[in-house]
Amino acid sequence: MERREEQPGAAGAGAAPALDFTVENVEKALHQLYYDPNIENKNLAQKWLMQAQVSPQAWHFSWQLLQPDKVPEIQYFGASALHIKISRYWSDIPTDQYESLKAQLFTQITRFASGSKIVLTRLCVALASLALSMMPDAWPCAVADMVRLFQAEDSPVDGQGRCLALLELLTVLPEEFQTSRLPQYRKGLVRASLAVECGAVFPLLEQLLQQPSSPSCVRQKVLKCFSSWVQLEVPLQDCEALIQAAFAALQDTELFDSSVEAIVNAISQPDAQRYVNTLLKLIPLVLGLQEQLRQAVQNGDMETSHGICRIAVALGENHSRALLDQVEHWQSFLALVNMIMFCTGIPGHYPVNETTSSLTLTFWYTLQDDILSFEAEKQAVYQQVYRPVYFQLVDVLLHKAQFPSDEEYGFWSSDEKEQFRIYRVDISDTLMYVYEMLGAELLSNLYDKLGRLLTSSEEPYSWQHTEALLYGFQSIAETIDVNYSDVVPGLIGLIPRISISNVQLADTVMFTIGALSEWLADHPVMINSVLPLVLHALGNPELSVSSVSTLKKICRECKYDLPPYAANIVAVSQDVLMKQIHKTSQCMWLMQALGFLLSALQVEEILKNLHSLISPYIQQLEKLAEEIPNPSNKLAIVHILGLLSNLFTTLDVSHHEDDHEGSELRKLPVPQGPNPVVVVLQQVFQLIQKVLSKWLNDAQVVEAVCAIFEKSVKTLLDDFAPMVPQLCEMLGRMYSTIPQASALDLTRQLVHIFAHEPAHFPPIEALFLLVTSVTLTLFQQGPRDHPDIVDSFMQLLAQALKRKPDLFLCERLDVKAVFQCAVLALKFPEAPTVKASCGFFTELLPRCGEVESVGKVVQEDGRMLLVAVLEAIGGQASRSLMDCFADILFALNKHCFSLLSLWIKEALQPPGFPSARLSPEQKDTFSQQILRERVNKRRVKEMVKEFTLLCRGLHGTDYTADY
């Protein structure tokens, strides 16, 4: 075919010289991409080819790459380049070249109808993109024209080839529409145009599907094409004939998958619920598949059973409300529900013998929600019908949750075991939800079954059956308040009777006890029935997670009833900790459990237990402190420090009163003398300093040391007061030697809790000034390598302003340097650091009037801050951070209005700032909008979002849809 030198869009902007992007060079790069073994060369080739695709030369080389003598990989690249140019650079194409471009694409598609299928598809996608850009004005009957052109008899390609090419083009057209970058207003126009064009597509599809002479490959393509078009929300009644034909095609194994996809897509359209009569006609069609479903299950044909289940669930899940509303058809809908129940209970173990049952779980949520949403009278009628169904569902789910035999389970891969675990969690969530429908009767039902199973002497029970019933109980008790249930005492009584011969059963027994810990707190007399089981399980490494988490729950919920058992719990815990039975995280949980337990004892008892519990670790730490640092003793140090900090996290002998976040934290005083945690911390303080002196340059060890004090401060609050001076001194030394973010975070905690108290202000002020001075020096040396330190520093400054602005009154604090460093931090690429810096400014600006040094620096350097904020909004910062920058603008406007009104006009004056895409009018509008809004922060955020989109050239594009 003859080609002109001047192709559409040849005048468009390109990224590289024309010489680079020749046909020969493109072919060489493709060869390198596909065949060069060197991964670096492949990456370079890919990068170069991506530039080639968007260059103006792509209009020239892409047609040449489609020549018949080229291999499919090269032809494919040519077709892809055409698609990219049409879809992304449509505005480069002169309108007088639309028709020639369309004609060339039709010619190429006709030629490839009997050639490479992957190239054909890319060419179809390119033509589809062209059609979407031209519709409806420049090409009003695009789809009808496509059908007419491909049905022309004078084509050199045989009828079947033309038919398949047309079906491919019609299939990709809706798909290209779904992913196109059309502006929103154009999308609506094109969607309406395509809806009208349906009339040219569906009759053709019906004819081809029902024609006995149509070969299987054509009918499969028809089903895929129908599947693609229904996603444009075509009215369900217009799809009736094709849906019925698709149901008939389910009998053909070659067409089965495509038929399922088409039916499910058609039924699942959100708009489909409006066509109730059509939905009612579909129920018998779905019920008619039951025999095929049973045969598939019998023959172990997982694909067929899965497909039929998808259809039944799609109808039930998407339209249960609409179908329940048709009260006179309640029996046919109930039959559909029973069919879905069959799918839920499909024989075999998930995911090894079946993968279908998991598809149905959401349906049961939806059906329940819809029933419970009816008015009282209608709800009562449906409750009567569906309560028995939901009781049956519980039986089915618990059967499906059962483990296979030990022998069978042993053959499962770790991936299959993990999938089964997740499946059981989904079942657990469903049971919890079903409780809302069935209420206390569900617990009674489970208890009766478990009781019969454990007390029956007739037949030996399987551990799997027991485990599943307990799992059902645990699922409900974990989230539902069962304190008033009359069956829990019986259940607690049954648990010791369970013969535990298996890890899975033992795990579930543990988790069930844990789920009942709140009930045990209200019924402490029953603790002794289950606590020995938990303490015994602590010694089994296979039950590590379940036994430790259960003990922790019991110690948290029942601590005031545990003193009689405390000695035993501490002894067993000490034993398992010394034997190193548990992994690190479980050791930490166990320490938290002991913290809860000890909190309820008398101070002298606590100190006695603490001594026996932590003495071995202190001795070990003393020994480690003498050793030369190496990786193995580092692990041991971090582990011991972690155990201490987890113990101190929960060891709290008094009660906090915390009204709400940001309020003053108050504690009831400890009547019994010094706080045990403080006593221990003072005893080990020297040792910790000794450890630190050797490990100061190791972030992990420093973090572990800081965690001990941070968690203690959070738990003890005012009780921590005796430690404040020495801790401030230690932190100062630490931070001066090697600055670390964890030290700043601990300083922030101290400022938060103690800075407002006169007695503690001097050491805290000294520490604050010291860390600020060290951090400012770090900024002079180059802070880019320490975003975590800058982040923590900004948070510390914000906390100081919030809790004790007096810290900014000290003459030794260089407020100007702090301000300039914070402006610099706004330009960091790390989002958390930028967020923290914005937080600092939103705390600082309101203090302009009350803190003289702050007011002075804002007056001198506020314009620099504004410029940095505008640069960020102009495109230098992530769009996700725009709300933070809007907060700074709002604070400037509210507290420095006269200054801002001068600065913003000056700052926006230079052409191209903050973005070359802005007109002077747009900048002027923005500054006026900002200056007008001093009350509504939300409005300022909206203005900033609009402005940043204008700056980035994204306003009015589909990039903004979810922004």
ABEGO torsion letter per residue (X at the ends): XBBBABBBGAABBBABBAAABBAAAAAAAAAAAAABABAAAAAAAAAAAAAAAABAAAAAAAAAAABAABBAAAAAAAAAAAAAAAAAAAAABBAAAAAAAAAAAAAAAAAAAABBAAAAAAAAAAAAAAAAAAOAAABABAAAAAAAAAABAABABBAAAAAAAAAAAAAAAAAAAAABABBAAAAAAAAAAAAAAAAAAAAAAAAAAABAABBAAAAAAAAAAAAAAAAAGBBAAAAAAAAAAAAAAAABAAAAAAAAAAAAAAAABAAAAABAAAAAAAAAAAAAAAAAAAAAAAAGBAAAAAAAAAAAAAAAAAAAAAAAABAAAAAAAAAAAAAAAAAAABBEBOAAABAAAAAAAAAAAAAAAAAAABBAAAAAAAAAAAAAAAAAAAAAAAAAABBBBAAAAAABBAAAAAAAAAAAAAAAAAAAAAAAAAEAAAAAAAAAAAAAAAABAABBBBAAAAAAAAAAAAAAAAABBAAABAAAAAAAAAAAABBBABAAAAAAAAAAAAAAAAAAAABAAAAAAAAAAAAAAAABAAAAAAAAAAAAAAAAAAAAAAAAAAAAAAAAAAAAAAAGABBAAAAAAAAAAAAAAAAABBAAAAAAAAAAAAAAAAAAAAAAAABBBBAAAAAAAAAAAAAAAAAAAABBABBBBBABBGBBBBBBBBAAEBBAAAAAAAAAAAAAAAAAAAAAABAAAAAAAAAAAAAAAAAAEAAAAAAAAAAAAAAAAAAAABBBAAAAAAAAAAAAAAAABAAAAAAAAAAAAAAAAAAAAAAAAEAAABAAAAAAAAAAAAAAAAABAAAAABAABBAAAAAAAAAAAAABABAAAAAAAAAAAAAAAAAAAABAAAAAAAAAAAAAAAAAAAAAAAGABBAAAAAAAAAAAAAAAAAAAAAAAAAAAAAAABBGOABAABBAAAAAAAAAAAAABAABAAAAAAAAAAAAAAAAGABGBAAAAAX
